[in-house]
Amino acid sequence: MKAFSLIHACIFLKPMVGFGFCNYNFYESILSIAHNDTLITGHSVVGFAMYYFTYDPWIGKLLYLEDFFVMSDFRGFGIGSEILKNLSQVAMKCRCSSMHFLVAEWNKPSINFYKKRGASDLSSEEGWRLFKIDKEYLLKMAAEE
Amino acid sequence: MVFVQIREAKEGDCGHIMRLIRVKSASPKPGSHRGSTSGWRGGEDLRADGFGENPFYHCLVAESLPGPGESQGPCVVGYGLYYFIYSTWKGRNVYLEDIYVKPEYQGQGIGSKIIKKVAEVALDKGCSQFRLSVLDWNKRAMDLYKALGAQDLTEAEGWHSFRFEGEVMRKLAGK
């Protein structure tokens, strides 16, 4: 039976004001580490979740799950659920109203994973569409008088 | 003749911004929370969350300035609230969370000016992309953003926004 531990790591892109939990860092990560006796270090990262805090002026802070992955060989052991539980606890500790994330509509396994745990598809249910404006158009806008 | 300037919000603007948020929320987004399950305290938290040591958002305000001879002082007539996000593929991006202009000031290009200012901030901070969400019935907003070069990622790439709302999140946390 593989042993796993979750490590909460704060990774900084560049120094931000203030360290510590619930601060506004570029992103933070939760790593799932498998204990592996065959490796020199004794462990390897087998999954991760990257998140940061966003904001809704009607309800305050939200936790945004940017990326979430468990290596295929390590699925089915409850690692994903454990990471999600950890994330939810972080969100509650930081007084977040909810947790948001994106899923591609063709990614049925992920959609099932999240819906089984009570997630709502805001795009289907409420009509939200995600838009992007690429850098070339930002430059055009900035150049206009 | 009304002159409107776009500037960074100051802590003293929080009361005005909160008033505009409440006016906007009189016509609420469908499905949005009207009450937070996290104990959010409205204006007080808006001030602390945006102007504390570690701000969770940034805000621009549109301020109308009085003409010569007018006794009325400057007045906040709109806002654009944004924050920085991070993509594992694209790095740092900017996300425009909320934008609003008082109805009597709409149709004068103020919304476009706010968006343009956020775009300038994005470029200045090294962002490669500007993101936002729009409701599918809001054709006017979608047309405005598309005219500025925006692409609908939900339509083009199938991305859907998901949420674990308050009570569901509490269950996941095992509370």
Interface residues (C-beta under 8 A of the other chain):
Chain A: L13 M16 V17 G18 N23 Y24 F26 Y27 M50 Y52 F53 T54 Y55 D56 P57 W58 I59 G60 K61 Y64 E66 D67 L84 K85 L87 S88 Q89 A91 M92 R95 C96 S97 S98 M99 H100 F101 L102 V103 A104 E105 W106 Y114 R117 G118 A119 S120 D121 L122 S123 S124 E125 E126 G127 W128 R129 L130 F131 K132 I133 D134 K135 E136 Y137 L138 L139 K140 M141 A142 E144
Chain B: I17 I21 S25 K29 P30 G31 S32 H33 R34 G35 S36 T37 S38 G39 W40 D45 L46 D49 E53 N54 P55 F56 Y57 L81 Y83 F84 I85 Y86 S87 T88 R92 Y95 E97 D98 I115 K116 A119 E120 A122 L123 C127 S128 Q129 F130 R131 L132 S133 V134 L135 D136 W137 M142 Y145 L148 G149 A150 Q151 D152 L153 T154 E155 E157 G158 W159 H160 S161 F162 R163 F164 E165 G166 V168 M169 R170 K171 L172 A173 G174 K175
